[in-house]
Amino acid sequence: MKTVINPTYSVLSSFISNIPTTFDQEGELVFTARNQLKSYTVEGVDVIVKRYKRPHLINRIVYTFFRPSKAKRAYEYALRLLELDINTPMPIAYIEQNSFGLLSYSFFISIYEKDYSDIRELMIGTQTDDTLLQHLAQYIAHFHSKGILHFDMSPGNILYKKENDNYLFTLIDINRMHFSHSISKTDRYKSFKRLSENKSVLTRIATLYAAAAQLNESESVERINYYCTEF
C-alpha cells in the first residue's frame, strides 16, 4: 500500500493509514455510485474521503504500471490548482491499495468544504440568478486563461458560496484535467459539453463567457450550444 500525506496534515497520519481498513464501517456516507464519498471530523478537521471504484483488470494494470491512479492525479492536480490560485478543497492525502501486485482501491482525502453548494439548479434553470451566472462565466474564463481544462466540468463539480456581494467558487472531482500554456477556442467550447442541457441557460452563460474571455459572442453561443447538443 502506498500512502502520500500532505505534511501540513501529518497530525492526521494515524486516521489516514487506517482508512482502507475502516472505510466500510466508519464515516458518514455523503454519496455513493461508482465511487463512494464519506465525511469525518478528525482532530477538529472536517475531512472527506473518496474511494474510487476498483478498476477492471486492464485498468488495474494501466494504473499500476503506466498511468497515475485517479487518487494520485486528484491529489497532485489539487496542489497544482492551488499553486495557480484556483480554489479546490485542500488535498490531505492519497492512498493506493494493491492486491496481487496490481492496484485495487485508491482513496483521495481532502478538506470537506461543507458551506459550498453545487450549481445543478442553476444549470437546469430552476434557480434564476443572472449575477451568479455572470460570476460563473468569469470564473470559467479565468481558469481557462490559466491553461486549465476540466474535462468533467459538470454542474456537480463546480461549487459556490456567496460572501457579502461576491461569489466564491471551488472545483472538485479533478482527476480529469489538463494543464497547458494556452487553450484553443475549440477546447474551451467543448469543455462546456457537460455543464447544462438547458438551451436558454447555455446561451446566456455562453454570452457572458464570450465577454469575459474576449471571444466572439455569436461564435461562442453557436459552438457551445453545438457541443452540448452533440454530447
N, C-alpha and C positions, 0 to 999 in steps of 0.2 A: 504494500500500500504506500502511495506517495501522498504526502501532506505538505502543502506550502501555506505558511501563515504570514500575514502582514505583520511586521514587527510591532506596529502600533497596537496590535491587539493580542500580544503574547500572553496577556493575563487570561485569555480565553482558551489557551492551549489544551487544557485538560478536557474541556467541553468539546472542542473541535476533534480531538483524537478519538473520542468515544462516539461520534456521530454515526459511523457505519453500523455500530452495534445497537445504538439506542433509537435510531431514527423511526423505526416502525412502532415503537412503544411510547415515545415521548413527543412533546411539542403539540402545538395547536395547528390543525390542518387548515391551510389557507386556500389551497387549490389542488385539484387532482385531475389529471387526464393522462396524456403520455408521460408527463413529468409530475412530480409532487413537490409542493411547497409547504413548509411548516415554519411557524414562528415560535420564538423563545425569548425569554428575558434572562440574561446571564450576566452576573456581576453588574446589574443595573443597565445593561446594554440591550436594546431591542434588536434582535437578530432574525434574519430569515434564511432558511436553508432550502436550497433547491436540489432535489435528487433527480438526475436525468435518467430517463428510461434506459434499461440495459440494452445496448446496441445488438443488432443481429450479428451473426458470425463474421461476415465480411467487414462490417464497420468496426467490430472489435479488433480485427487485425489492422485495419487502417488507422484507428485511433491509438493503437499500441505502438506501431512502428513508423507510420508515415505522416500523420496529421495530429495536431494538438487536440485533446479532448474538448468537448463543449465547455466543461467546467474550467479548464485551463484558459481557454480563449476568453470566457466571460471575465475571469479574474484579471488577465493581462489587458484586455480591452478596456476594462473599467479604469485601471491605472492610467492607461493612455488617454482616455477621455478626460479624466480629471487633470492630467498634465496640460491638455488643450483648453482647459477652463470650460468644459462641457459637463454639466452635472449628471451624475449617476450615483446610485447608492454606493457608499464606501465599501470596497471589497475587503473582506476579512481573511478569507482563506479559500483554498480548493483542495479537494481530496480525489484521488484516483484509486479505486479499489480493483485489484486484479484477481482473476480466477484462472487457474491453469495457464498462467503466463500471459493472459490477454485481459484487456480492460473489461471490467464487469460494470459496476456502477461508478458514477462520478458525482461529486457534490460541489456546489458553489455556495459559499456563505458570505453574506453581506449585511450591512446595516438595514434594518427594516424602517423605511420612511412611511410610517402609518398615516401621516397627515396629508398625503398626496392622494388625488383621485385620478382615475383614467378619463379618457376623452370619448368613450363609447357613445354616450348620449348626444354629445356634440356632433359626432360624425354621422349619426343616423338621422339627425335633425330634430330629435325630441327636446334637446336643450338648445335654446337660441341665445347666443351671446357673441355678437359681432366683434366686441372688443377682445374677447378670448380668442376668437378665430384670427384676428389680426396679429395678436401676440404670438400665436402658434405658428402662423406663416412666417413671421420674422424669425422665430426660433429655428425653424427648419432651414430657412435661408442662411442663418448664422452658422449652423454646424455644417451645412453643405459648403459654405465658403471656406471652412477649415479643412476641407478634403475628407469629410466623414460621410459615409453612406451606411445607413441602417437598412439591411436587406429584409428585415421583418418590421417595418415601420407601420405597425397595426395600431388600432385605437387603444388596445390594452397595454401597449409598450411605450406610450408617451404619457407620463403622469404630470399633473399640475397642482399647484395650490396658489391661492391669492393672498398676498401680503399687502395690506393697505390698497393702493391703486395699481399694484404691479402683480403680474403673473410670473411664477417661477415654474420651470419645467425640469423633469429628470427623465432619463432614458433607462429602460430596463430590457431584459431578455436580449442581451447584446452580444451573444456568441456568434452572430452572423453579421459582421461588419467589415467595411473596407476603408482603409486609410490611404490617402494619396495627396499629392500636392494640389491637384485640381480635379474637378469632376465635370464630365461633359454634360451638355444640356440634356441629351437623351437619357443618361443615367439619373440625372436629377428628376426628370419627369417620370421615369419608370419607378423610382423609389416610392412614389405615391400610390402604387397599384393596390396595396393592402389597406389603405387608410380609410376609404369610405366607398359605399355603393350608392350614396345619395347624390344625384347629379347636381342639384342646386347647391349642396354643401361643397362638393368638389369644385364647382365653377367659382364659387365665392373664394374658397381658400386658394385656388389657382390664381385668381386675380390678385389677391393680396400677396401671394408668394412672388408673382412676377414683379410687383412693385418693390418688394423687399430685396429681391435678388437682382434687380435691374435687368430683367428679361422682357422680351416682347409679350405683352398681355394676351393678345389673341392666340399666338402660338402656344403659350403656356397653358391656356384654358383648353385648347384643342387637344394638345398632346397628353396632358394629364388625364383628361376625360377618356381619351382613346386607350391609354394603357390600363386604366382602371376597368374599362369595359372589357378589354381583351382578357384581363386576368379573371 
